[in-house]
Every structure is written in structure tokens, then in C-alpha cells.
Amino acid sequence: MKKSDPDMSRIQKLMKKYVKVVAIQTVIQFAIIFIMAEFTKGFFLNL
């Protein structure tokens, strides 16, 4: 990025990979929050 002529195709590939990783992390984080909330409610067992 600091070069006078950066390799934009390489930067685009890295950014696409970064966005995918962040999206996967977000989905996993919401799944963990959902599971933790279900444990507090009895986890479908209605205890």
C-alpha cells in the first residue's frame, strides 16, 4: 500500500479473503450467543 504503484489485484484478493473470514466469524459468534441463550432458558428441555 505504501508503494508508488501497489499491486491492486493482490490487495483485492486479500480483502475478499478478509471479508469472508469476518463473515464466518460473525456467523459463529451469533451461533455461540444463541446457544448460550438457550442454555439459560433450559435448552429446549423446558426445565
C-alpha positions in Angstrom: 0.0 0.0 0.0 2.9 2.4 0.6 4.5 1.7 -2.7 4.2 4.2 -5.5 2.5 1.5 -7.6 0.7 -1.1 -5.3 -0.4 -4.4 -6.7 -4.2 -3.8 -6.7 -5.1 -7.4 -7.8 -3.2 -8.8 -4.8 -4.9 -6.3 -2.4 -8.3 -7.2 -3.8 -7.7 -10.9 -3.3 -6.6 -10.3 0.3 -9.6 -8.1 1.0 -12.0 -10.7 -0.3 -10.4 -13.3 1.9 -10.6 -10.9 4.9 -14.3 -10.2 4.3 -15.1 -13.9 4.1 -13.2 -14.6 7.3 -15.0 -11.8 9.1 -18.4 -13.0 7.8 -17.7 -16.6 9.1 -16.5 -15.2 12.4 -19.8 -13.2 12.7 -22.0 -16.2 12.0 -20.1 -18.4 14.5 -20.3 -15.6 17.1 -24.1 -15.3 16.7 -24.4 -19.1 16.9 -22.5 -19.1 20.2 -24.7 -16.3 21.6 -27.8 -18.2 20.6 -26.6 -21.5 22.2 -25.7 -19.6 25.4 -29.1 -18.0 25.5 -30.8 -21.4 25.0 -28.7 -22.9 27.9 -30.1 -20.1 30.2 -33.7 -20.9 29.1 -33.3 -24.7 29.6 -32.0 -25.6 26.1 -35.3 -26.8 24.6 -36.0 -29.0 27.6 -38.2 -26.5 29.5 -36.6 -27.4 32.8 
